[in-house]
Amino acid sequence: MLRTALIGLAAIGLIAGAASAQGKMDCAAMYKGALDKMQAKAAGLPGDKLAETHRLALRAYDACSAGDEFNATKFFQQLAEEAR
């Protein structure tokens, strides 16, 4: 009886893990995309602004990698606005 319950819990855990993995953000692609968009504008930026942009991109990547999709999305949106 206990064995059946443990197998059932393990199966539910695997199903839940697979479902949550489907909605994950592609952190590396979003990071690269943000930097690619900034590349054209980067030539005219002063060094301190360029460093600030790279730090923001790294914060976005780190938040995304940690599973913090809310802050990652916010940071990536901020980078997109700066690229305009």
Backbone hydrogen bonds, N-H to C=O, Kabsch-Sander energy under -0.5 kcal/mol:
donor,donor_aa,acceptor,acceptor_aa,energy
5,A,1,M,-1.9
6,L,2,L,-2.3
7,I,3,R,-2.3
8,G,4,T,-2.3
9,L,5,A,-2.3
10,A,6,L,-2.3
11,A,7,I,-2.3
12,I,8,G,-2.2
13,G,9,L,-2.3
14,L,10,A,-2.2
15,I,11,A,-2.2
16,A,12,I,-2.6
17,G,13,G,-2.3
18,A,14,L,-2.2
19,A,15,I,-2.1
20,S,16,A,-2.2
21,A,17,G,-1.6
22,Q,18,A,-0.8
23,G,19,A,-0.5
23,G,20,S,-0.6
24,K,21,A,-1.0
27,C,25,M,-1.3
30,M,26,D,-2.3
31,Y,27,C,-2.5
32,K,28,A,-2.5
33,G,29,A,-2.4
34,A,30,M,-2.2
35,L,31,Y,-2.2
36,D,32,K,-2.5
37,K,33,G,-2.0
38,M,34,A,-1.5
39,Q,35,L,-1.2
40,A,36,D,-0.6
42,A,38,M,-1.9
43,A,39,Q,-0.7
44,G,41,K,-1.2
45,L,42,A,-1.3
50,L,46,P,-2.2
51,A,47,G,-2.4
52,E,48,D,-2.0
53,T,49,K,-2.1
54,H,50,L,-2.2
55,R,51,A,-2.4
56,L,52,E,-2.1
57,A,53,T,-2.2
58,L,54,H,-2.3
59,R,55,R,-2.4
60,A,56,L,-2.3
61,Y,57,A,-2.4
62,D,58,L,-3.0
63,A,59,R,-2.6
64,C,60,A,-2.4
65,S,61,Y,-2.9
66,A,62,D,-1.8
67,G,64,C,-1.4
68,D,63,A,-2.5
69,E,67,G,-1.6
72,A,68,D,-2.2
73,T,69,E,-2.4
74,K,70,F,-1.9
75,F,71,N,-2.8
76,F,72,A,-2.7
77,Q,73,T,-2.2
78,Q,74,K,-2.0
79,L,75,F,-2.2
80,A,76,F,-2.0
81,E,77,Q,-2.1
82,E,78,Q,-1.9
83,A,79,L,-1.5
84,R,80,A,-0.6
84,R,81,E,-0.8
